[in-house]
Amino acid sequence: MVNIRNIELVSNPSRFDDEYHFRIKFEAIAPLAEDLEWRLIYVGSAKSEEYDQELDSCMVGPIPAGVNAFDFQAPAPQHHLLPSVEPEEILGVTVIIITASYRDKEFVRVGYYVNTYYEDEELKENPGSVVQWDKLYRNVLIEKPKVTRFQNPWDTGASGSFESPDQPVGTDAYHSSPLPPPIAKAAPPPAPSADAMDVDALAA
């Protein structure tokens, strides 16, 4: 009964410690009796969910039928909760996940690769042994979401196997695909360019 239409990330790329600011547009096929819960999760390690950080959550409602939109802001991950603060662990690629739930049941999650890097040429060549957080940047591959949907009973009488109508292919439509596995480490990336980066290349 709810389909995500578009997710925009304000100020991307940005500094690692800047807050995340998403603008989320979704469509409700019918009014909902209760609010939707949205969460933003930062994957700290590919080896254990223990290091996943829930950066923030919010309740959105009431939800009328039709297209709805809201801003979702969340702080950056806390350094001391990361599995390691060694440069070789921080620099590279990981994943952030936006989830949406109704009546405590998750019905969709959207994953994005996040590339963490230095812009300073000297630090690119020699990152040193201590992370310089104030010089660290992140680039979220916002144009390449990986979406996973789950069946949800919604309100009483609604079908758990509801299928949304076909949507046109484009930046305003999200289609099901597997959530990418988190990647804890990666070789230092080339000069960042949101348009030129490719998920498959990063995952290779």
N, CA and C atoms as a LAMMPS dump frame, in Angstrom:
ITEM: TIMESTEP
0
ITEM: NUMBER OF ATOMS
612
ITEM: BOX BOUNDS ff ff ff
-5.0000000000000000e+02 5.0000000000000000e+02
-5.0000000000000000e+02 5.0000000000000000e+02
-5.0000000000000000e+02 5.0000000000000000e+02
ITEM: ATOMS id mol type element x y z
1 1 1 N 0.798 -1.206 0
2 1 2 C 0 0 0
3 1 3 C 0.835 1.263 0
4 2 1 N 2.145 1.127 0.246
5 2 2 C 3.036 2.285 0.234
6 2 3 C 4.189 2.017 -0.723
7 3 1 N 4.424 2.926 -1.651
8 3 2 C 5.521 2.814 -2.607
9 3 3 C 6.412 4.047 -2.512
10 4 1 N 7.716 3.834 -2.383
11 4 2 C 8.646 4.956 -2.395
12 4 3 C 8.755 5.472 -3.822
13 5 1 N 8.584 6.77 -3.98
14 5 2 C 8.676 7.385 -5.3
15 5 3 C 10.053 7.992 -5.563
16 6 1 N 10.648 8.585 -4.544
17 6 2 C 11.95 9.216 -4.748
18 6 3 C 12.613 9.478 -3.4
19 7 1 N 13.949 9.357 -3.362
20 7 2 C 14.734 9.738 -2.19
21 7 3 C 15.854 10.642 -2.669
22 8 1 N 15.902 11.828 -2.108
23 8 2 C 16.942 12.81 -2.437
24 8 3 C 17.82 13.026 -1.217
25 9 1 N 19.124 13.134 -1.434
26 9 2 C 20.066 13.433 -0.353
27 9 3 C 20.614 14.832 -0.57
28 10 1 N 20.357 15.709 0.38
29 10 2 C 20.829 17.089 0.295
30 10 3 C 22.322 17.132 0.613
31 11 1 N 23.07 17.938 -0.129
32 11 2 C 24.513 18.154 0.104
33 11 3 C 25.29 16.844 0.027
34 12 1 N 25.374 16.315 -1.153
35 12 2 C 26.135 15.087 -1.39
36 12 3 C 27.02 15.296 -2.618
37 13 1 N 28.359 15.073 -2.477
38 13 2 C 29.125 14.609 -1.319
39 13 3 C 29.162 15.664 -0.205
40 14 1 N 29.624 15.212 0.98
41 14 2 C 29.746 16.119 2.113
42 14 3 C 30.804 15.577 3.064
43 15 1 N 31.085 16.328 4.113
44 15 2 C 32.051 15.86 5.101
45 15 3 C 31.488 14.657 5.854
46 16 1 N 32.362 13.794 6.306
47 16 2 C 31.954 12.565 6.973
48 16 3 C 31.086 12.846 8.196
49 17 1 N 31.415 13.892 8.942
50 17 2 C 30.708 14.187 10.19
51 17 3 C 29.491 15.089 10.014
52 18 1 N 29.168 15.474 8.778
53 18 2 C 27.954 16.241 8.545
54 18 3 C 26.73 15.352 8.736
55 19 1 N 25.616 15.946 9.128
56 19 2 C 24.4 15.158 9.267
57 19 3 C 23.881 14.721 7.895
58 20 1 N 23.122 13.634 7.903
59 20 2 C 22.427 13.189 6.696
60 20 3 C 21.083 13.913 6.627
61 21 1 N 20.745 14.377 5.429
62 21 2 C 19.471 15.079 5.236
63 21 3 C 18.809 14.517 3.985
64 22 1 N 17.814 13.664 4.196
65 22 2 C 17.088 13.043 3.094
66 22 3 C 15.734 13.721 2.911
67 23 1 N 15.297 13.8 1.657
68 23 2 C 13.934 14.192 1.329
69 23 3 C 13.275 12.99 0.662
70 24 1 N 12.279 12.463 1.321
71 24 2 C 11.668 11.201 0.901
72 24 3 C 10.24 11.455 0.415
73 25 1 N 9.944 10.961 -0.771
74 25 2 C 8.598 11.069 -1.346
75 25 3 C 8.044 9.651 -1.509
76 26 1 N 6.841 9.431 -1.025
77 26 2 C 6.222 8.1 -1.153
78 26 3 C 4.738 8.257 -1.447
79 27 1 N 4.151 7.187 -1.972
80 27 2 C 2.737 7.194 -2.319
81 27 3 C 2.003 6.147 -1.508
82 28 1 N 0.911 6.536 -0.889
83 28 2 C 0.031 5.613 -0.185
84 28 3 C -1.198 5.344 -1.051
85 29 1 N -1.469 4.088 -1.331
86 29 2 C -2.603 3.727 -2.167
87 29 3 C -3.923 4.005 -1.445
88 30 1 N -3.887 3.917 -0.105
89 30 2 C -5.069 4.189 0.709
90 30 3 C -4.608 4.825 2.015
91 31 1 N -5.487 5.517 2.718
92 31 2 C -5.092 6.099 4.007
93 31 3 C -4.662 5.008 4.989
94 32 1 N -3.713 5.334 5.867
95 32 2 C -3.239 4.385 6.863
96 32 3 C -3.747 4.782 8.239
97 33 1 N -4.108 3.777 9.021
98 33 2 C -4.657 4.034 10.356
99 33 3 C -3.583 4.467 11.343
100 34 1 N -2.323 4.048 11.102
101 34 2 C -1.241 4.372 12.021
102 34 3 C -0.075 4.996 11.263
103 35 1 N 0.907 5.494 12.026
104 35 2 C 2.063 6.166 11.432
105 35 3 C 3.053 5.159 10.846
106 36 1 N 3.9 5.661 9.955
107 36 2 C 5.027 4.89 9.429
108 36 3 C 6.269 5.223 10.241
109 37 1 N 7.096 4.215 10.488
110 37 2 C 8.373 4.442 11.177
111 37 3 C 9.507 4.309 10.163
112 38 1 N 10.383 5.314 10.125
113 38 2 C 11.536 5.324 9.232
114 38 3 C 12.811 5.307 10.057
115 39 1 N 13.8 4.53 9.625
116 39 2 C 15.067 4.424 10.346
117 39 3 C 16.221 4.555 9.361
118 40 1 N 17.335 5.121 9.824
119 40 2 C 18.567 5.191 9.04
120 40 3 C 19.645 4.431 9.793
121 41 1 N 20.248 3.434 9.116
122 41 2 C 21.239 2.565 9.737
123 41 3 C 22.56 2.678 8.986
124 42 1 N 23.647 2.831 9.738
125 42 2 C 24.996 2.852 9.165
126 42 3 C 25.648 1.512 9.464
127 43 1 N 26.087 0.814 8.421
128 43 2 C 26.718 -0.502 8.579
129 43 3 C 28.196 -0.289 8.896
130 44 1 N 28.574 -0.586 10.132
131 44 2 C 29.945 -0.342 10.567
132 44 3 C 30.91 -1.451 10.203
133 45 1 N 30.385 -2.676 9.999
134 45 2 C 31.264 -3.804 9.697
135 45 3 C 30.524 -4.829 8.867
136 46 1 N 31.239 -5.432 7.915
137 46 2 C 30.654 -6.497 7.106
138 46 3 C 30.599 -7.811 7.881
139 47 1 N 31.318 -7.891 9.004
140 47 2 C 31.455 -9.149 9.73
141 47 3 C 30.396 -9.344 10.803
142 48 1 N 29.817 -8.256 11.314
143 48 2 C 28.892 -8.398 12.424
144 48 3 C 27.899 -7.241 12.454
145 49 1 N 26.617 -7.575 12.718
146 49 2 C 25.604 -6.542 12.878
147 49 3 C 25.781 -5.781 14.19
148 50 1 N 26.665 -6.271 15.05
149 50 2 C 26.923 -5.617 16.332
150 50 3 C 27.333 -4.16 16.15
151 51 1 N 27.986 -3.871 15.01
152 51 2 C 28.503 -2.525 14.787
153 51 3 C 27.581 -1.662 13.925
154 52 1 N 26.392 -2.175 13.611
155 52 2 C 25.408 -1.33 12.921
156 52 3 C 24.965 -0.215 13.868
157 53 1 N 24.922 1 13.369
158 53 2 C 24.46 2.124 14.169
159 53 3 C 23.129 2.643 13.619
160 54 1 N 22.123 2.687 14.457
161 54 2 C 20.888 3.357 14.067
162 54 3 C 21.095 4.852 14.297
163 55 1 N 21.278 5.583 13.218
164 55 2 C 21.611 7.003 13.34
165 55 3 C 20.419 7.819 13.828
166 56 1 N 19.225 7.445 13.405
167 56 2 C 18.026 8.116 13.901
168 56 3 C 16.798 7.376 13.387
169 57 1 N 15.655 7.699 13.969
170 57 2 C 14.38 7.159 13.504
171 57 3 C 13.324 8.241 13.683
172 58 1 N 12.245 8.125 12.93
173 58 2 C 11.167 9.1 13.058
174 58 3 C 9.844 8.444 12.688
175 59 1 N 8.767 8.966 13.265
176 59 2 C 7.417 8.524 12.945
177 59 3 C 6.78 9.571 12.038
178 60 1 N 6.132 9.119 10.977
179 60 2 C 5.496 10.021 10.016
180 60 3 C 4.02 9.665 9.909
181 61 1 N 3.174 10.624 10.128
182 61 2 C 1.74 10.402 10.037
183 61 3 C 0.977 11.629 10.507
184 62 1 N -0.337 11.658 10.335
185 62 2 C -1.149 10.621 9.667
186 62 3 C -0.859 10.574 8.169
187 63 1 N -1.135 9.426 7.555
188 63 2 C -0.831 9.211 6.142
189 63 3 C -2.12 9.168 5.329
190 64 1 N -2.42 10.223 4.57
191 64 2 C -3.588 10.18 3.678
192 64 3 C -3.242 9.439 2.39
193 65 1 N -4.238 9.107 1.627
194 65 2 C -3.998 8.509 0.31
195 65 3 C -3.358 9.549 -0.602
196 66 1 N -2.468 9.08 -1.486
197 66 2 C -1.808 9.98 -2.416
198 66 3 C -0.323 10.103 -2.138
199 67 1 N 0.294 11.092 -2.756
200 67 2 C 1.736 11.301 -2.631
201 67 3 C 2.031 12.141 -1.392
202 68 1 N 2.957 11.66 -0.566
203 68 2 C 3.375 12.347 0.653
204 68 3 C 4.881 12.553 0.609
205 69 1 N 5.387 13.538 1.337
206 69 2 C 6.817 13.81 1.363
207 69 3 C 7.209 14.358 2.731
208 70 1 N 8.449 14.094 3.14
209 70 2 C 8.95 14.616 4.403
210 70 3 C 10.475 14.659 4.363
211 71 1 N 11.052 15.438 5.26
212 71 2 C 12.508 15.515 5.416
213 71 3 C 12.924 14.63 6.581
214 72 1 N 13.987 13.869 6.386
215 72 2 C 14.518 12.962 7.409
216 72 3 C 15.982 13.333 7.638
217 73 1 N 16.293 13.844 8.829
218 73 2 C 17.655 14.242 9.158
219 73 3 C 18.2 13.367 10.273
220 74 1 N 19.482 13.015 10.158
221 74 2 C 20.105 12.128 11.136
222 74 3 C 21.574 12.495 11.286
223 75 1 N 22.132 12.325 12.484
224 75 2 C 23.545 12.64 12.692
225 75 3 C 24.45 11.619 12.023
226 76 1 N 25.712 11.987 11.85
227 76 2 C 26.719 11.068 11.315
228 76 3 C 27.002 9.971 12.336
229 77 1 N 27.604 8.852 11.906
230 77 2 C 27.922 7.788 12.863
231 77 3 C 28.903 8.258 13.934
232 78 1 N 28.774 7.702 15.119
233 78 2 C 29.673 8.036 16.217
234 78 3 C 30.978 7.251 16.076
235 79 1 N 32.077 7.964 16.163
236 79 2 C 33.386 7.344 15.932
237 79 3 C 33.65 6.18 16.889
238 80 1 N 33.319 6.37 18.166
239 80 2 C 33.687 5.369 19.172
240 80 3 C 32.869 4.087 19.046
241 81 1 N 31.809 4.092 18.25
242 81 2 C 30.998 2.892 18.052
243 81 3 C 31.408 2.11 16.808
244 82 1 N 32.343 2.643 16.035
245 82 2 C 32.847 1.919 14.867
246 82 3 C 33.766 0.792 15.335
247 83 1 N 33.856 -0.317 14.587
248 83 2 C 34.682 -1.447 15.023
249 83 3 C 36.161 -1.112 15.099
250 84 1 N 36.589 -0.125 14.312
251 84 2 C 37.987 0.296 14.313
252 84 3 C 38.051 1.715 13.772
253 85 1 N 39.007 2.494 14.257
254 85 2 C 39.208 3.846 13.73
255 85 3 C 40.538 3.931 12.987
256 86 1 N 41.059 2.779 12.58
257 86 2 C 42.255 2.768 11.742
258 86 3 C 41.883 3.266 10.349
259 87 1 N 42.756 4.077 9.716
260 87 2 C 42.433 4.612 8.385
261 87 3 C 42.077 3.539 7.367
262 88 1 N 42.774 2.401 7.397
263 88 2 C 42.494 1.367 6.403
264 88 3 C 41.106 0.753 6.59
265 89 1 N 40.53 0.884 7.784
266 89 2 C 39.171 0.383 8.023
267 89 3 C 38.114 1.431 7.681
268 90 1 N 38.42 2.698 7.899
269 90 2 C 37.448 3.77 7.684
270 90 3 C 37.363 4.157 6.213
271 91 1 N 38.52 4.283 5.561
272 91 2 C 38.538 4.678 4.156
273 91 3 C 38.02 3.554 3.279
274 92 1 N 37.262 3.894 2.266
275 92 2 C 36.726 2.887 1.356
276 92 3 C 35.214 2.931 1.334
277 93 1 N 34.593 1.753 1.266
278 93 2 C 33.165 1.673 0.988
279 93 3 C 32.433 0.893 2.068
280 94 1 N 31.284 1.405 2.463
281 94 2 C 30.369 0.665 3.33
282 94 3 C 28.951 0.913 2.826
283 95 1 N 27.947 0.706 3.683
284 95 2 C 26.553 0.792 3.266
285 95 3 C 25.742 1.543 4.314
286 96 1 N 24.784 2.349 3.865
287 96 2 C 23.743 2.868 4.745
288 96 3 C 22.414 2.313 4.267
289 97 1 N 21.472 2.174 5.21
290 97 2 C 20.184 1.565 4.909
291 97 3 C 19.062 2.415 5.482
292 98 1 N 18.092 2.732 4.647
293 98 2 C 16.857 3.355 5.104
294 98 3 C 15.781 2.274 5.155
295 99 1 N 15.126 2.133 6.298
296 99 2 C 14.046 1.159 6.414
297 99 3 C 12.738 1.872 6.736
298 100 1 N 11.632 1.263 6.335
299 100 2 C 10.307 1.782 6.662
300 100 3 C 9.468 0.636 7.206
301 101 1 N 8.747 0.904 8.295
302 101 2 C 7.928 -0.12 8.95
303 101 3 C 6.532 0.409 9.219
304 102 1 N 5.589 -0.54 9.263
305 102 2 C 4.206 -0.211 9.615
306 102 3 C 3.724 -1.238 10.623
307 103 1 N 3.205 -0.775 11.736
308 103 2 C 2.794 -1.656 12.832
309 103 3 C 3.947 -2.585 13.235
310 104 1 N 5.145 -2.012 13.341
311 104 2 C 6.36 -2.721 13.773
312 104 3 C 6.819 -3.789 12.783
313 105 1 N 6.318 -3.773 11.561
314 105 2 C 6.742 -4.733 10.548
315 105 3 C 7.394 -3.979 9.39
316 106 1 N 8.652 -4.312 9.122
317 106 2 C 9.38 -3.657 8.034
318 106 3 C 8.805 -4.087 6.688
319 107 1 N 8.532 -3.099 5.827
320 107 2 C 7.98 -3.441 4.506
321 107 3 C 8.907 -3.038 3.361
322 108 1 N 9.913 -2.221 3.619
323 108 2 C 10.869 -1.887 2.565
324 108 3 C 12.174 -1.429 3.203
325 109 1 N 13.281 -1.727 2.524
326 109 2 C 14.581 -1.179 2.912
327 109 3 C 15.323 -0.766 1.643
328 110 1 N 16.012 0.351 1.746
329 110 2 C 16.746 0.902 0.608
330 110 3 C 18.207 1.054 1.031
331 111 1 N 19.095 0.369 0.331
332 111 2 C 20.521 0.406 0.666
333 111 3 C 21.316 1.211 -0.349
334 112 1 N 22.333 1.905 0.155
335 112 2 C 23.226 2.689 -0.705
336 112 3 C 24.675 2.426 -0.302
337 113 1 N 25.545 2.332 -1.298
338 113 2 C 26.976 2.341 -1.005
339 113 3 C 27.383 3.744 -0.575
340 114 1 N 28.324 3.806 0.373
341 114 2 C 28.891 5.077 0.836
342 114 3 C 30.401 4.999 0.684
343 115 1 N 30.956 5.9 -0.095
344 115 2 C 32.402 5.94 -0.336
345 115 3 C 33.022 6.979 0.613
346 116 1 N 33.975 6.56 1.439
347 116 2 C 34.629 7.45 2.402
348 116 3 C 36.056 7.698 1.95
349 117 1 N 36.475 8.97 1.909
350 117 2 C 37.756 9.293 1.286
351 117 3 C 38.259 10.654 1.77
352 118 1 N 39.521 10.929 1.457
353 118 2 C 40.102 12.257 1.65
354 118 3 C 40.088 12.988 0.312
355 119 1 N 39.836 14.291 0.348
356 119 2 C 39.977 15.109 -0.853
357 119 3 C 41.398 15.624 -1.008
358 120 1 N 42.082 15.783 0.095
359 120 2 C 43.453 16.288 0.078
360 120 3 C 44.37 15.293 -0.64
361 121 1 N 45.112 15.773 -1.637
362 121 2 C 45.954 14.89 -2.449
363 121 3 C 47.038 14.198 -1.619
364 122 1 N 47.633 14.918 -0.674
365 122 2 C 48.677 14.32 0.155
366 122 3 C 48.122 13.202 1.025
367 123 1 N 46.931 13.414 1.576
368 123 2 C 46.318 12.376 2.406
369 123 3 C 45.869 11.182 1.565
370 124 1 N 45.509 11.413 0.307
371 124 2 C 45.185 10.291 -0.575
372 124 3 C 46.391 9.385 -0.76
373 125 1 N 47.56 10.005 -0.934
374 125 2 C 48.788 9.244 -1.16
375 125 3 C 49.299 8.618 0.128
376 126 1 N 49.165 9.354 1.233
377 126 2 C 49.673 8.881 2.513
378 126 3 C 48.668 9.232 3.609
379 127 1 N 47.684 8.355 3.862
380 127 2 C 46.648 8.674 4.842
381 127 3 C 47.123 8.683 6.284
382 128 1 N 48.331 8.196 6.532
383 128 2 C 48.852 8.196 7.884
384 128 3 C 48.243 7.1 8.745
385 129 1 N 48.541 7.139 10.043
386 129 2 C 48.103 6.088 10.963
387 129 3 C 46.902 6.51 11.806
388 130 1 N 46.521 7.783 11.721
389 130 2 C 45.384 8.303 12.501
390 130 3 C 44.416 8.99 11.545
391 131 1 N 43.132 8.674 11.691
392 131 2 C 42.116 9.298 10.844
393 131 3 C 41.987 10.78 11.188
394 132 1 N 42.026 11.626 10.171
395 132 2 C 41.788 13.053 10.353
396 132 3 C 40.319 13.318 10.001
397 133 1 N 39.485 13.225 11.006
398 133 2 C 38.042 13.268 10.787
399 133 3 C 37.592 14.565 10.133
400 134 1 N 38.249 15.67 10.46
401 134 2 C 37.829 16.957 9.916
402 134 3 C 38.14 17.103 8.436
403 135 1 N 38.94 16.177 7.892
404 135 2 C 39.285 16.22 6.47
405 135 3 C 38.684 15.04 5.69
406 136 1 N 37.828 14.305 6.363
407 136 2 C 37.242 13.111 5.77
408 136 3 C 35.914 13.458 5.094
409 137 1 N 35.691 12.873 3.916
410 137 2 C 34.464 13.121 3.151
411 137 3 C 33.742 11.807 2.873
412 138 1 N 32.477 11.935 2.542
413 138 2 C 31.682 10.771 2.138
414 138 3 C 30.899 11.116 0.876
415 139 1 N 30.678 10.093 0.062
416 139 2 C 29.87 10.241 -1.147
417 139 3 C 28.89 9.068 -1.195
418 140 1 N 27.604 9.365 -1.039
419 140 2 C 26.571 8.336 -1.091
420 140 3 C 26.13 8.156 -2.538
421 141 1 N 26.134 6.919 -3.012
422 141 2 C 25.717 6.656 -4.399
423 141 3 C 24.191 6.673 -4.471
424 142 1 N 23.638 7.867 -4.33
425 142 2 C 22.198 8.046 -4.192
426 142 3 C 21.441 7.659 -5.462
427 143 1 N 22.101 7.675 -6.613
428 143 2 C 21.442 7.323 -7.87
429 143 3 C 21.388 5.821 -8.098
430 144 1 N 22.01 5.032 -7.202
431 144 2 C 22.045 3.575 -7.395
432 144 3 C 21.501 2.859 -6.163
433 145 1 N 20.202 3.039 -5.843
434 145 2 C 19.637 2.357 -4.675
435 145 3 C 19.448 0.872 -4.928
436 146 1 N 19.545 0.1 -3.863
437 146 2 C 19.214 -1.325 -3.905
438 146 3 C 18.033 -1.533 -2.971
439 147 1 N 16.899 -1.929 -3.535
440 147 2 C 15.64 -1.938 -2.799
441 147 3 C 15.176 -3.374 -2.546
442 148 1 N 14.759 -3.629 -1.3
443 148 2 C 14.163 -4.913 -0.939
444 148 3 C 12.808 -4.645 -0.312
445 149 1 N 11.774 -5.332 -0.804
446 149 2 C 10.429 -5.163 -0.265
447 149 3 C 9.995 -6.434 0.463
448 150 1 N 9.12 -6.244 1.469
449 150 2 C 8.591 -7.364 2.247
450 150 3 C 7.069 -7.266 2.289
451 151 1 N 6.42 -8.405 2.316
452 151 2 C 4.964 -8.398 2.432
453 151 3 C 4.566 -7.871 3.804
454 152 1 N 3.446 -7.166 3.839
455 152 2 C 2.968 -6.584 5.079
456 152 3 C 1.449 -6.684 5.115
457 153 1 N 0.857 -7.062 6.243
458 153 2 C -0.612 -7.183 6.297
459 153 3 C -1.33 -5.846 6.258
460 154 1 N -0.623 -4.731 6.494
461 154 2 C -1.206 -3.398 6.513
462 154 3 C -2.399 -3.365 7.455
463 155 1 N -3.468 -2.636 7.096
464 155 2 C -4.615 -2.539 7.998
465 155 3 C -5.541 -3.736 7.812
466 156 1 N -6.443 -3.927 8.754
467 156 2 C -7.362 -5.066 8.713
468 156 3 C -8.109 -5.1 7.387
469 157 1 N -8.069 -6.268 6.752
470 157 2 C -8.763 -6.421 5.484
471 157 3 C -7.89 -6.18 4.274
472 158 1 N -6.669 -5.607 4.483
473 158 2 C -5.771 -5.367 3.349
474 158 3 C -5.004 -6.64 3.045
475 159 1 N -4.719 -6.864 1.81
476 159 2 C -4.016 -8.067 1.382
477 159 3 C -2.52 -7.94 1.611
478 160 1 N -1.92 -8.99 2.193
479 160 2 C -0.484 -8.975 2.415
480 160 3 C 0.304 -9.166 1.149
481 161 1 N -0.363 -9.617 0.093
482 161 2 C 0.338 -9.839 -1.168
483 161 3 C 0.056 -8.741 -2.169
484 162 1 N -0.255 -7.543 -1.656
485 162 2 C -0.569 -6.404 -2.536
486 162 3 C 0.577 -6.107 -3.49
487 163 1 N 0.249 -5.909 -4.738
488 163 2 C 1.242 -5.545 -5.738
489 163 3 C 0.949 -4.137 -6.227
490 164 1 N 1.994 -3.292 -6.239
491 164 2 C 1.797 -1.918 -6.692
492 164 3 C 1.689 -1.889 -8.209
493 165 1 N 1.016 -0.895 -8.772
494 165 2 C 0.942 -0.775 -10.232
495 165 3 C 2.318 -0.498 -10.808
496 166 1 N 2.503 -0.851 -12.074
497 166 2 C 3.791 -0.629 -12.713
498 166 3 C 4.138 0.849 -12.712
499 167 1 N 5.436 1.151 -12.507
500 167 2 C 5.902 2.52 -12.5
501 167 3 C 6.857 2.709 -13.666
502 168 1 N 6.876 3.901 -14.258
503 168 2 C 7.812 4.147 -15.343
504 168 3 C 9.247 4.106 -14.851
505 169 1 N 10.133 3.642 -15.699
506 169 2 C 11.544 3.608 -15.338
507 169 3 C 12.089 5.026 -15.338
508 170 1 N 12.806 5.387 -14.281
509 170 2 C 13.366 6.737 -14.179
510 170 3 C 13.813 7.001 -12.766
511 171 1 N 14.309 8.199 -12.506
512 171 2 C 14.826 8.523 -11.187
513 171 3 C 13.716 8.617 -10.152
514 172 1 N 12.446 8.678 -10.585
515 172 2 C 11.34 8.813 -9.654
516 172 3 C 10.649 7.481 -9.4
517 173 1 N 11.294 6.361 -9.779
518 173 2 C 10.703 5.046 -9.552
519 173 3 C 11.735 4.117 -8.933
520 174 1 N 11.302 3.334 -7.948
521 174 2 C 12.185 2.388 -7.273
522 174 3 C 11.687 0.977 -7.56
523 175 1 N 12.59 0.124 -7.986
524 175 2 C 12.231 -1.242 -8.341
525 175 3 C 13.016 -2.219 -7.478
526 176 1 N 12.414 -3.39 -7.218
527 176 2 C 13.021 -4.357 -6.316
528 176 3 C 14.342 -4.879 -6.856
529 177 1 N 15.315 -4.985 -5.977
530 177 2 C 16.595 -5.598 -6.3
531 177 3 C 17.275 -5.937 -4.995
532 178 1 N 18.23 -6.87 -4.993
533 178 2 C 18.838 -7.309 -3.741
534 178 3 C 19.605 -6.182 -3.052
535 179 1 N 19.559 -6.192 -1.72
536 179 2 C 20.344 -5.239 -0.945
537 179 3 C 21.813 -5.607 -1.053
538 180 1 N 22.705 -4.657 -1.304
539 180 2 C 24.121 -4.991 -1.472
540 180 3 C 24.749 -5.425 -0.161
541 181 1 N 25.669 -6.394 -0.191
542 181 2 C 26.392 -6.751 1.025
543 181 3 C 27.314 -5.619 1.424
544 182 1 N 27.43 -5.328 2.72
545 182 2 C 28.331 -4.255 3.135
546 182 3 C 29.781 -4.608 2.87
547 183 1 N 30.565 -3.621 2.522
548 183 2 C 31.989 -3.803 2.248
549 183 3 C 32.768 -2.969 3.249
550 184 1 N 33.572 -3.629 4.071
551 184 2 C 34.261 -2.914 5.145
552 184 3 C 35.483 -2.169 4.646
553 185 1 N 36.197 -2.74 3.653
554 185 2 C 37.416 -2.112 3.178
555 185 3 C 37.391 -1.996 1.67
556 186 1 N 38.153 -1.052 1.164
557 186 2 C 38.328 -0.911 -0.278
558 186 3 C 39.602 -0.125 -0.512
559 187 1 N 40.174 -0.295 -1.703
560 187 2 C 41.355 0.486 -2.051
561 187 3 C 40.97 1.952 -2.121
562 188 1 N 41.909 2.865 -1.832
563 188 2 C 41.595 4.293 -1.917
564 188 3 C 41.005 4.628 -3.275
565 189 1 N 39.845 5.332 -3.317
566 189 2 C 39.168 5.595 -4.587
567 189 3 C 39.837 6.71 -5.36
568 190 1 N 39.551 6.815 -6.652
569 190 2 C 40.028 7.953 -7.436
570 190 3 C 39.295 9.208 -7.023
571 191 1 N 39.634 10.322 -7.651
572 191 2 C 38.993 11.597 -7.332
573 191 3 C 37.488 11.42 -7.419
574 192 1 N 36.723 11.828 -6.363
575 192 2 C 35.289 11.54 -6.316
576 192 3 C 34.495 12.247 -7.396
577 193 1 N 33.554 11.493 -7.958
578 193 2 C 32.618 12.063 -8.934
579 193 3 C 31.346 11.267 -8.831
580 194 1 N 30.282 11.892 -8.373
581 194 2 C 29.027 11.183 -8.153
582 194 3 C 28.498 10.58 -9.44
583 195 1 N 28.736 11.26 -10.561
584 195 2 C 28.205 10.78 -11.835
585 195 3 C 29.011 9.617 -12.39
586 196 1 N 30.314 9.565 -12.05
587 196 2 C 31.185 8.59 -12.684
588 196 3 C 31.286 7.296 -11.903
589 197 1 N 30.871 7.274 -10.628
590 197 2 C 31.063 6.092 -9.801
591 197 3 C 30.071 5.001 -10.183
592 198 1 N 30.479 3.768 -10.047
593 198 2 C 29.653 2.638 -10.45
594 198 3 C 29.663 1.594 -9.349
595 199 1 N 28.489 1.139 -8.931
596 199 2 C 28.402 0.18 -7.848
597 199 3 C 29.105 -1.112 -8.197
598 200 1 N 28.919 -1.604 -9.416
599 200 2 C 29.54 -2.863 -9.79
600 200 3 C 31.05 -2.77 -9.712
601 201 1 N 31.596 -1.635 -10.106
602 201 2 C 33.057 -1.477 -10.048
603 201 3 C 33.536 -1.478 -8.623
604 202 1 N 32.777 -0.855 -7.705
605 202 2 C 33.174 -0.813 -6.31
606 202 3 C 33.077 -2.183 -5.674
607 203 1 N 32.103 -2.979 -6.134
608 203 2 C 31.88 -4.28 -5.521
609 203 3 C 32.801 -5.347 -6.077
610 204 1 N 33.492 -5.049 -7.199
611 204 2 C 34.336 -6.06 -7.833
612 204 3 C 35.5 -6.446 -6.938
